[in-house]
Amino acid sequence: MQRTRLEQLQGRWGRVVKAQIGDRWATASGASLALLAGIFLGQNLSSVLLWKVTGGRPMVVLGLVISHELVVRLRSRFVPATAPPLGWVMVDNLRMGVVFALVLEAFKLGS
Protein backbone atom coordinates (compact mmCIF):
# COMPACT_ATOMS: atom_id res chain seq x y z
CA MET A 1 0.00 0.00 0.00
CA GLN A 2 1.25 3.48 -0.81
CA ARG A 3 2.22 5.77 2.09
CA THR A 4 0.23 8.94 1.44
CA ARG A 5 0.21 12.05 3.58
CA LEU A 6 -3.34 11.29 4.66
CA GLU A 7 -2.34 7.81 5.81
CA GLN A 8 0.63 9.22 7.73
CA LEU A 9 -1.60 11.84 9.36
CA GLN A 10 -4.13 9.19 10.36
CA GLY A 11 -1.33 7.06 11.80
CA ARG A 12 -0.01 9.96 13.88
CA TRP A 13 -3.49 10.81 15.19
CA GLY A 14 -4.10 7.15 15.97
CA ARG A 15 -0.90 6.98 18.02
CA VAL A 16 -1.83 10.17 19.88
CA VAL A 17 -5.32 8.90 20.72
CA LYS A 18 -3.94 5.51 21.73
CA ALA A 19 -1.38 7.18 23.98
CA GLN A 20 -4.09 9.30 25.63
CA ILE A 21 -6.42 6.36 26.19
CA GLY A 22 -3.70 3.96 27.26
CA ASP A 23 -2.05 6.45 29.58
CA ARG A 24 -2.24 6.25 33.32
CA TRP A 25 -5.31 7.72 34.95
CA ALA A 26 -3.29 10.36 36.82
CA THR A 27 -1.86 11.78 33.61
CA ALA A 28 -5.21 11.81 31.84
CA SER A 29 -7.02 13.38 34.79
CA GLY A 30 -4.30 16.03 35.21
CA ALA A 31 -4.58 16.96 31.54
CA SER A 32 -8.39 17.09 31.74
CA LEU A 33 -8.32 19.22 34.88
CA ALA A 34 -5.89 21.62 33.23
CA LEU A 35 -8.24 21.98 30.26
CA LEU A 36 -11.21 22.71 32.55
CA ALA A 37 -9.12 25.12 34.63
CA GLY A 38 -8.15 26.93 31.43
CA ILE A 39 -11.79 27.32 30.46
CA PHE A 40 -12.62 28.59 33.95
CA LEU A 41 -9.72 31.05 33.99
CA GLY A 42 -10.44 32.22 30.47
CA GLN A 43 -14.07 33.01 31.25
CA ASN A 44 -13.37 34.75 34.53
CA LEU A 45 -10.24 36.62 33.54
CA SER A 46 -11.74 37.85 30.29
CA SER A 47 -14.70 39.37 32.08
CA VAL A 48 -12.51 41.01 34.72
CA LEU A 49 -9.65 42.13 32.48
CA LEU A 50 -11.82 43.67 29.80
CA TRP A 51 -13.13 46.22 32.30
CA LYS A 52 -10.09 46.75 34.53
CA VAL A 53 -7.17 47.13 32.11
CA THR A 54 -6.44 50.57 30.73
CA GLY A 55 -6.65 50.46 26.97
CA GLY A 56 -9.54 48.02 27.12
CA ARG A 57 -10.10 45.15 24.76
CA PRO A 58 -7.13 45.72 22.38
CA MET A 59 -4.60 45.62 25.22
CA VAL A 60 -6.12 42.46 26.71
CA VAL A 61 -6.08 40.73 23.32
CA LEU A 62 -2.48 41.85 22.68
CA GLY A 63 -1.38 40.54 26.09
CA LEU A 64 -3.08 37.20 25.55
CA VAL A 65 -1.61 36.76 22.08
CA ILE A 66 1.89 37.56 23.34
CA SER A 67 1.57 35.18 26.29
CA HIS A 68 0.22 32.37 24.10
CA GLU A 69 2.98 32.84 21.53
CA LEU A 70 5.59 32.83 24.28
CA VAL A 71 4.29 29.52 25.63
CA VAL A 72 4.22 27.98 22.16
CA ARG A 73 7.76 29.16 21.36
CA LEU A 74 9.13 27.90 24.68
CA ARG A 75 7.48 24.53 24.25
CA SER A 76 8.73 24.05 20.71
CA ARG A 77 12.26 24.98 21.75
CA PHE A 78 12.66 22.99 24.98
CA VAL A 79 10.28 20.03 24.79
CA PRO A 80 10.55 17.05 22.42
CA ALA A 81 7.48 16.57 20.25
CA THR A 82 7.30 12.80 20.75
CA ALA A 83 6.64 12.51 24.49
CA PRO A 84 6.16 15.80 26.34
CA PRO A 85 6.20 15.67 30.14
CA LEU A 86 2.96 16.01 32.08
CA GLY A 87 3.72 19.61 33.05
CA TRP A 88 3.90 20.74 29.44
CA VAL A 89 0.78 18.76 28.55
CA MET A 90 -1.03 20.58 31.35
CA VAL A 91 0.30 23.96 30.17
CA ASP A 92 -0.88 23.19 26.63
CA ASN A 93 -4.31 22.14 27.86
CA LEU A 94 -4.55 25.25 30.04
CA ARG A 95 -3.70 27.38 27.01
CA MET A 96 -6.27 25.59 24.84
CA GLY A 97 -8.92 26.04 27.55
CA VAL A 98 -8.29 29.78 27.71
CA VAL A 99 -8.52 30.07 23.92
CA PHE A 100 -11.74 28.04 23.90
CA ALA A 101 -13.28 30.25 26.59
CA LEU A 102 -12.35 33.44 24.75
CA VAL A 103 -13.76 32.17 21.46
CA LEU A 104 -16.93 31.12 23.26
CA GLU A 105 -17.15 34.57 24.83
CA ALA A 106 -16.77 36.16 21.40
CA PHE A 107 -19.63 34.07 20.03
CA LYS A 108 -21.80 35.03 23.00
CA LEU A 109 -21.07 38.71 22.40
CA GLY A 110 -21.77 38.36 18.68
CA SER A 111 -25.19 36.81 19.07
BADO-921711 format. One record per atom (N, C-alpha, C): residue number from 1; residue in three letters; atom name; x, y, z. Coordinates in nm, 2 decimals. Example, Ala and Ser with C-alpha at 12.3 -4.5 7.8 and 13.67 -1.06 7.14 Angstrom:
2
num | residuo | atomo | px | py | pz
1 | Ala | N | 1.32 | -0.57 | 0.78
1 | Ala | CA | 1.23 | -0.45 | 0.78
1 | Ala | C | 1.32 | -0.33 | 0.78
2 | Ser | N | 1.28 | -0.22 | 0.71
2 | Ser | CA | 1.37 | -0.11 | 0.71
2 | Ser | C | 1.29 | 0.00 | 0.79
# end
This chain:
111
num | residuo | atomo | px | py | pz
1 | Met | N | 0.08 | -0.12 | 0.00
1 | Met | CA | 0.00 | 0.00 | 0.00
1 | Met | C | 0.09 | 0.12 | 0.00
2 | Gln | N | 0.05 | 0.23 | -0.07
2 | Gln | CA | 0.12 | 0.35 | -0.08
2 | Gln | C | 0.11 | 0.43 | 0.04
3 | Arg | N | 0.22 | 0.49 | 0.09
3 | Arg | CA | 0.22 | 0.58 | 0.21
3 | Arg | C | 0.19 | 0.72 | 0.17
4 | Thr | N | 0.06 | 0.76 | 0.18
4 | Thr | CA | 0.02 | 0.89 | 0.14
4 | Thr | C | 0.03 | 0.98 | 0.27
5 | Arg | N | 0.02 | 1.11 | 0.24
5 | Arg | CA | 0.02 | 1.20 | 0.36
5 | Arg | C | -0.10 | 1.18 | 0.45
6 | Leu | N | -0.21 | 1.15 | 0.39
6 | Leu | CA | -0.33 | 1.13 | 0.47
6 | Leu | C | -0.32 | 1.01 | 0.56
7 | Glu | N | -0.26 | 0.90 | 0.50
7 | Glu | CA | -0.23 | 0.78 | 0.58
7 | Glu | C | -0.14 | 0.81 | 0.69
8 | Gln | N | -0.03 | 0.89 | 0.67
8 | Gln | CA | 0.06 | 0.92 | 0.77
8 | Gln | C | 0.00 | 1.01 | 0.88
9 | Leu | N | -0.09 | 1.10 | 0.84
9 | Leu | CA | -0.16 | 1.18 | 0.94
9 | Leu | C | -0.25 | 1.10 | 1.02
10 | Gln | N | -0.32 | 1.01 | 0.96
10 | Gln | CA | -0.41 | 0.92 | 1.04
10 | Gln | C | -0.33 | 0.83 | 1.13
11 | Gly | N | -0.22 | 0.79 | 1.09
11 | Gly | CA | -0.13 | 0.71 | 1.18
11 | Gly | C | -0.08 | 0.79 | 1.30
12 | Arg | N | -0.05 | 0.91 | 1.28
12 | Arg | CA | 0.00 | 1.00 | 1.39
12 | Arg | C | -0.12 | 1.02 | 1.49
13 | Trp | N | -0.23 | 1.06 | 1.43
13 | Trp | CA | -0.35 | 1.08 | 1.52
13 | Trp | C | -0.39 | 0.95 | 1.59
14 | Gly | N | -0.38 | 0.84 | 1.53
14 | Gly | CA | -0.41 | 0.72 | 1.60
14 | Gly | C | -0.31 | 0.69 | 1.71
15 | Arg | N | -0.19 | 0.72 | 1.69
15 | Arg | CA | -0.09 | 0.70 | 1.80
15 | Arg | C | -0.12 | 0.80 | 1.92
16 | Val | N | -0.15 | 0.92 | 1.88
16 | Val | CA | -0.18 | 1.02 | 1.99
16 | Val | C | -0.30 | 0.97 | 2.07
17 | Val | N | -0.41 | 0.93 | 2.00
17 | Val | CA | -0.53 | 0.89 | 2.07
17 | Val | C | -0.50 | 0.77 | 2.16
18 | Lys | N | -0.43 | 0.67 | 2.10
18 | Lys | CA | -0.39 | 0.55 | 2.17
18 | Lys | C | -0.31 | 0.58 | 2.30
19 | Ala | N | -0.22 | 0.68 | 2.28
19 | Ala | CA | -0.14 | 0.72 | 2.40
19 | Ala | C | -0.22 | 0.78 | 2.51
20 | Gln | N | -0.32 | 0.86 | 2.46
20 | Gln | CA | -0.41 | 0.93 | 2.56
20 | Gln | C | -0.50 | 0.83 | 2.63
21 | Ile | N | -0.55 | 0.74 | 2.56
21 | Ile | CA | -0.64 | 0.64 | 2.62
21 | Ile | C | -0.56 | 0.54 | 2.70
22 | Gly | N | -0.45 | 0.50 | 2.66
22 | Gly | CA | -0.37 | 0.40 | 2.73
22 | Gly | C | -0.28 | 0.45 | 2.84
23 | Asp | N | -0.29 | 0.58 | 2.86
23 | Asp | CA | -0.20 | 0.64 | 2.96
23 | Asp | C | -0.26 | 0.62 | 3.10
24 | Arg | N | -0.18 | 0.64 | 3.19
24 | Arg | CA | -0.22 | 0.62 | 3.33
24 | Arg | C | -0.34 | 0.72 | 3.37
25 | Trp | N | -0.42 | 0.69 | 3.46
25 | Trp | CA | -0.53 | 0.77 | 3.49
25 | Trp | C | -0.49 | 0.91 | 3.55
26 | Ala | N | -0.38 | 0.91 | 3.62
26 | Ala | CA | -0.33 | 1.04 | 3.68
26 | Ala | C | -0.29 | 1.14 | 3.57
27 | Thr | N | -0.23 | 1.09 | 3.47
27 | Thr | CA | -0.19 | 1.18 | 3.36
27 | Thr | C | -0.31 | 1.23 | 3.29
28 | Ala | N | -0.40 | 1.14 | 3.26
28 | Ala | CA | -0.52 | 1.18 | 3.18
28 | Ala | C | -0.61 | 1.28 | 3.27
29 | Ser | N | -0.62 | 1.25 | 3.40
29 | Ser | CA | -0.70 | 1.34 | 3.48
29 | Ser | C | -0.63 | 1.47 | 3.50
30 | Gly | N | -0.50 | 1.48 | 3.51
30 | Gly | CA | -0.43 | 1.60 | 3.52
30 | Gly | C | -0.45 | 1.69 | 3.40
31 | Ala | N | -0.44 | 1.62 | 3.28
31 | Ala | CA | -0.46 | 1.70 | 3.15
31 | Ala | C | -0.60 | 1.75 | 3.14
32 | Ser | N | -0.70 | 1.67 | 3.18
32 | Ser | CA | -0.84 | 1.71 | 3.17
32 | Ser | C | -0.87 | 1.82 | 3.27
33 | Leu | N | -0.81 | 1.81 | 3.39
33 | Leu | CA | -0.83 | 1.92 | 3.49
33 | Leu | C | -0.77 | 2.05 | 3.44
34 | Ala | N | -0.65 | 2.04 | 3.38
34 | Ala | CA | -0.59 | 2.16 | 3.32
34 | Ala | C | -0.67 | 2.23 | 3.22
35 | Leu | N | -0.74 | 2.14 | 3.13
35 | Leu | CA | -0.82 | 2.20 | 3.03
35 | Leu | C | -0.94 | 2.27 | 3.09
36 | Leu | N | -1.01 | 2.21 | 3.19
36 | Leu | CA | -1.12 | 2.27 | 3.26
36 | Leu | C | -1.08 | 2.40 | 3.33
37 | Ala | N | -0.96 | 2.39 | 3.39
37 | Ala | CA | -0.91 | 2.51 | 3.46
37 | Ala | C | -0.88 | 2.62 | 3.36
38 | Gly | N | -0.84 | 2.59 | 3.25
38 | Gly | CA | -0.82 | 2.69 | 3.14
38 | Gly | C | -0.94 | 2.76 | 3.10
39 | Ile | N | -1.05 | 2.68 | 3.08
39 | Ile | CA | -1.18 | 2.73 | 3.05
39 | Ile | C | -1.23 | 2.82 | 3.16
40 | Phe | N | -1.22 | 2.78 | 3.28
40 | Phe | CA | -1.26 | 2.86 | 3.39
40 | Phe | C | -1.19 | 2.99 | 3.40
41 | Leu | N | -1.05 | 2.98 | 3.39
41 | Leu | CA | -0.97 | 3.10 | 3.40
41 | Leu | C | -1.00 | 3.20 | 3.28
42 | Gly | N | -1.02 | 3.14 | 3.16
42 | Gly | CA | -1.04 | 3.22 | 3.05
42 | Gly | C | -1.17 | 3.30 | 3.06
43 | Gln | N | -1.28 | 3.23 | 3.11
43 | Gln | CA | -1.41 | 3.30 | 3.12
43 | Gln | C | -1.40 | 3.41 | 3.23
44 | Asn | N | -1.34 | 3.38 | 3.34
44 | Asn | CA | -1.34 | 3.47 | 3.45
44 | Asn | C | -1.24 | 3.59 | 3.43
45 | Leu | N | -1.12 | 3.56 | 3.38
45 | Leu | CA | -1.02 | 3.66 | 3.35
45 | Leu | C | -1.07 | 3.75 | 3.24
46 | Ser | N | -1.13 | 3.70 | 3.14
46 | Ser | CA | -1.17 | 3.78 | 3.03
46 | Ser | C | -1.28 | 3.89 | 3.08
47 | Ser | N | -1.37 | 3.84 | 3.16
47 | Ser | CA | -1.47 | 3.94 | 3.21
47 | Ser | C | -1.41 | 4.04 | 3.30
48 | Val | N | -1.31 | 4.00 | 3.38
48 | Val | CA | -1.25 | 4.10 | 3.47
48 | Val | C | -1.15 | 4.19 | 3.40
49 | Leu | N | -1.07 | 4.13 | 3.31
49 | Leu | CA | -0.97 | 4.21 | 3.25
49 | Leu | C | -1.02 | 4.31 | 3.15
50 | Leu | N | -1.13 | 4.28 | 3.08
50 | Leu | CA | -1.18 | 4.37 | 2.98
50 | Leu | C | -1.23 | 4.50 | 3.04
51 | Trp | N | -1.27 | 4.50 | 3.17
51 | Trp | CA | -1.31 | 4.62 | 3.23
51 | Trp | C | -1.21 | 4.69 | 3.31
52 | Lys | N | -1.11 | 4.62 | 3.36
52 | Lys | CA | -1.01 | 4.67 | 3.45
52 | Lys | C | -0.88 | 4.73 | 3.39
53 | Val | N | -0.84 | 4.67 | 3.27
53 | Val | CA | -0.72 | 4.71 | 3.21
53 | Val | C | -0.74 | 4.84 | 3.13
54 | Thr | N | -0.64 | 4.93 | 3.15
54 | Thr | CA | -0.64 | 5.06 | 3.07
54 | Thr | C | -0.61 | 5.02 | 2.93
55 | Gly | N | -0.68 | 5.08 | 2.84
55 | Gly | CA | -0.66 | 5.05 | 2.70
55 | Gly | C | -0.77 | 4.95 | 2.65
56 | Gly | N | -0.84 | 4.89 | 2.74
56 | Gly | CA | -0.95 | 4.80 | 2.71
56 | Gly | C | -0.92 | 4.68 | 2.64
57 | Arg | N | -1.01 | 4.64 | 2.55
57 | Arg | CA | -1.01 | 4.51 | 2.48
57 | Arg | C | -0.88 | 4.50 | 2.39
58 | Pro | N | -0.83 | 4.60 | 2.32
58 | Pro | CA | -0.71 | 4.57 | 2.24
58 | Pro | C | -0.59 | 4.53 | 2.32
59 | Met | N | -0.58 | 4.59 | 2.44
59 | Met | CA | -0.46 | 4.56 | 2.52
59 | Met | C | -0.47 | 4.42 | 2.58
60 | Val | N | -0.59 | 4.38 | 2.62
60 | Val | CA | -0.61 | 4.25 | 2.67
60 | Val | C | -0.58 | 4.14 | 2.56
61 | Val | N | -0.63 | 4.17 | 2.44
61 | Val | CA | -0.61 | 4.07 | 2.33
61 | Val | C | -0.46 | 4.07 | 2.30
62 | Leu | N | -0.39 | 4.18 | 2.30
62 | Leu | CA | -0.25 | 4.18 | 2.27
62 | Leu | C | -0.17 | 4.11 | 2.37
63 | Gly | N | -0.21 | 4.13 | 2.50
63 | Gly | CA | -0.14 | 4.05 | 2.61
63 | Gly | C | -0.16 | 3.90 | 2.60
64 | Leu | N | -0.28 | 3.86 | 2.57
64 | Leu | CA | -0.31 | 3.72 | 2.56
64 | Leu | C | -0.24 | 3.66 | 2.44
65 | Val | N | -0.23 | 3.73 | 2.33
65 | Val | CA | -0.16 | 3.68 | 2.21
65 | Val | C | -0.01 | 3.66 | 2.24
66 | Ile | N | 0.05 | 3.76 | 2.30
66 | Ile | CA | 0.19 | 3.76 | 2.33
66 | Ile | C | 0.22 | 3.64 | 2.43
67 | Ser | N | 0.13 | 3.63 | 2.53
67 | Ser | CA | 0.16 | 3.52 | 2.63
67 | Ser | C | 0.14 | 3.38 | 2.56
68 | His | N | 0.04 | 3.37 | 2.48
68 | His | CA | 0.02 | 3.24 | 2.41
68 | His | C | 0.14 | 3.21 | 2.32
69 | Glu | N | 0.18 | 3.31 | 2.24
69 | Glu | CA | 0.30 | 3.28 | 2.15
69 | Glu | C | 0.42 | 3.25 | 2.23
70 | Leu | N | 0.44 | 3.31 | 2.34
70 | Leu | CA | 0.56 | 3.28 | 2.43
70 | Leu | C | 0.56 | 3.14 | 2.48
71 | Val | N | 0.44 | 3.09 | 2.52
71 | Val | CA | 0.43 | 2.95 | 2.56
71 | Val | C | 0.46 | 2.86 | 2.45
72 | Val | N | 0.40 | 2.89 | 2.33
72 | Val | CA | 0.42 | 2.80 | 2.22
72 | Val | C | 0.57 | 2.80 | 2.18
73 | Arg | N | 0.63 | 2.91 | 2.17
73 | Arg | CA | 0.78 | 2.92 | 2.14
73 | Arg | C | 0.86 | 2.84 | 2.24
74 | Leu | N | 0.83 | 2.86 | 2.37
74 | Leu | CA | 0.91 | 2.79 | 2.47
74 | Leu | C | 0.90 | 2.64 | 2.46
75 | Arg | N | 0.77 | 2.60 | 2.43
75 | Arg | CA | 0.75 | 2.45 | 2.42
75 | Arg | C | 0.82 | 2.39 | 2.30
76 | Ser | N | 0.81 | 2.46 | 2.19
76 | Ser | CA | 0.87 | 2.40 | 2.07
76 | Ser | C | 1.03 | 2.40 | 2.08
77 | Arg | N | 1.08 | 2.49 | 2.16
77 | Arg | CA | 1.23 | 2.50 | 2.18
77 | Arg | C | 1.28 | 2.40 | 2.28
78 | Phe | N | 1.21 | 2.38 | 2.39
78 | Phe | CA | 1.27 | 2.30 | 2.50
78 | Phe | C | 1.21 | 2.16 | 2.52
79 | Val | N | 1.10 | 2.13 | 2.45
79 | Val | CA | 1.03 | 2.00 | 2.48
79 | Val | C | 1.03 | 1.92 | 2.35
80 | Pro | N | 1.06 | 1.79 | 2.36
80 | Pro | CA | 1.05 | 1.71 | 2.24
80 | Pro | C | 0.91 | 1.68 | 2.20
81 | Ala | N | 0.89 | 1.67 | 2.07
81 | Ala | CA | 0.75 | 1.66 | 2.02
81 | Ala | C | 0.69 | 1.52 | 2.05
82 | Thr | N | 0.78 | 1.42 | 2.07
82 | Thr | CA | 0.73 | 1.28 | 2.07
82 | Thr | C | 0.66 | 1.25 | 2.21
83 | Ala | N | 0.72 | 1.28 | 2.32
83 | Ala | CA | 0.66 | 1.25 | 2.45
83 | Ala | C | 0.69 | 1.37 | 2.55
84 | Pro | N | 0.60 | 1.47 | 2.54
84 | Pro | CA | 0.62 | 1.58 | 2.63
84 | Pro | C | 0.58 | 1.54 | 2.78
85 | Pro | N | 0.65 | 1.60 | 2.87
85 | Pro | CA | 0.62 | 1.57 | 3.01
85 | Pro | C | 0.48 | 1.62 | 3.05
86 | Leu | N | 0.43 | 1.57 | 3.16
86 | Leu | CA | 0.30 | 1.60 | 3.21
86 | Leu | C | 0.28 | 1.75 | 3.23
87 | Gly | N | 0.38 | 1.82 | 3.28
87 | Gly | CA | 0.37 | 1.96 | 3.31
87 | Gly | C | 0.34 | 2.04 | 3.18
88 | Trp | N | 0.41 | 2.00 | 3.07
88 | Trp | CA | 0.39 | 2.07 | 2.94
88 | Trp | C | 0.26 | 2.04 | 2.88
89 | Val | N | 0.21 | 1.91 | 2.90
89 | Val | CA | 0.08 | 1.88 | 2.85
89 | Val | C | -0.03 | 1.96 | 2.93
90 | Met | N | -0.01 | 1.98 | 3.06
90 | Met | CA | -0.10 | 2.06 | 3.13
90 | Met | C | -0.10 | 2.20 | 3.09
91 | Val | N | 0.02 | 2.26 | 3.06
91 | Val | CA | 0.03 | 2.40 | 3.02
91 | Val | C | -0.04 | 2.41 | 2.88
92 | Asp | N | -0.02 | 2.31 | 2.79
92 | Asp | CA | -0.09 | 2.32 | 2.66
92 | Asp | C | -0.24 | 2.31 | 2.68
93 | Asn | N | -0.29 | 2.23 | 2.77
93 | Asn | CA | -0.43 | 2.21 | 2.79
93 | Asn | C | -0.49 | 2.34 | 2.85
94 | Leu | N | -0.41 | 2.40 | 2.94
94 | Leu | CA | -0.45 | 2.52 | 3.00
94 | Leu | C | -0.47 | 2.63 | 2.90
95 | Arg | N | -0.37 | 2.64 | 2.81
95 | Arg | CA | -0.37 | 2.74 | 2.70
95 | Arg | C | -0.49 | 2.71 | 2.61
96 | Met | N | -0.51 | 2.59 | 2.57
96 | Met | CA | -0.63 | 2.56 | 2.48
96 | Met | C | -0.76 | 2.59 | 2.55
97 | Gly | N | -0.77 | 2.57 | 2.68
97 | Gly | CA | -0.89 | 2.60 | 2.75
97 | Gly | C | -0.92 | 2.75 | 2.75
98 | Val | N | -0.81 | 2.83 | 2.77
98 | Val | CA | -0.83 | 2.98 | 2.77
98 | Val | C | -0.87 | 3.02 | 2.63
99 | Val | N | -0.81 | 2.97 | 2.53
99 | Val | CA | -0.85 | 3.01 | 2.39
99 | Val | C | -1.00 | 2.97 | 2.37
100 | Phe | N | -1.04 | 2.85 | 2.41
100 | Phe | CA | -1.17 | 2.80 | 2.39
100 | Phe | C | -1.27 | 2.90 | 2.46
101 | Ala | N | -1.24 | 2.94 | 2.58
101 | Ala | CA | -1.33 | 3.03 | 2.66
101 | Ala | C | -1.34 | 3.16 | 2.59
102 | Leu | N | -1.23 | 3.21 | 2.54
102 | Leu | CA | -1.23 | 3.34 | 2.47
102 | Leu | C | -1.31 | 3.34 | 2.34
103 | Val | N | -1.30 | 3.23 | 2.27
103 | Val | CA | -1.38 | 3.22 | 2.15
103 | Val | C | -1.52 | 3.20 | 2.18
104 | Leu | N | -1.55 | 3.13 | 2.28
104 | Leu | CA | -1.69 | 3.11 | 2.33
104 | Leu | C | -1.75 | 3.25 | 2.37
105 | Glu | N | -1.67 | 3.32 | 2.44
105 | Glu | CA | -1.72 | 3.46 | 2.48
105 | Glu | C | -1.74 | 3.55 | 2.36
106 | Ala | N | -1.66 | 3.54 | 2.26
106 | Ala | CA | -1.68 | 3.62 | 2.14
106 | Ala | C | -1.81 | 3.58 | 2.07
107 | Phe | N | -1.84 | 3.45 | 2.07
107 | Phe | CA | -1.96 | 3.41 | 2.00
107 | Phe | C | -2.08 | 3.45 | 2.09
108 | Lys | N | -2.07 | 3.45 | 2.22
108 | Lys | CA | -2.18 | 3.50 | 2.30
108 | Lys | C | -2.20 | 3.65 | 2.28
109 | Leu | N | -2.09 | 3.73 | 2.26
109 | Leu | CA | -2.11 | 3.87 | 2.24
109 | Leu | C | -2.16 | 3.90 | 2.10
110 | Gly | N | -2.13 | 3.81 | 2.01
110 | Gly | CA | -2.18 | 3.84 | 1.87
110 | Gly | C | -2.32 | 3.80 | 1.85
111 | Ser | N | -2.38 | 3.72 | 1.93
111 | Ser | CA | -2.52 | 3.68 | 1.91
111 | Ser | C | -2.62 | 3.76 | 1.99
# end
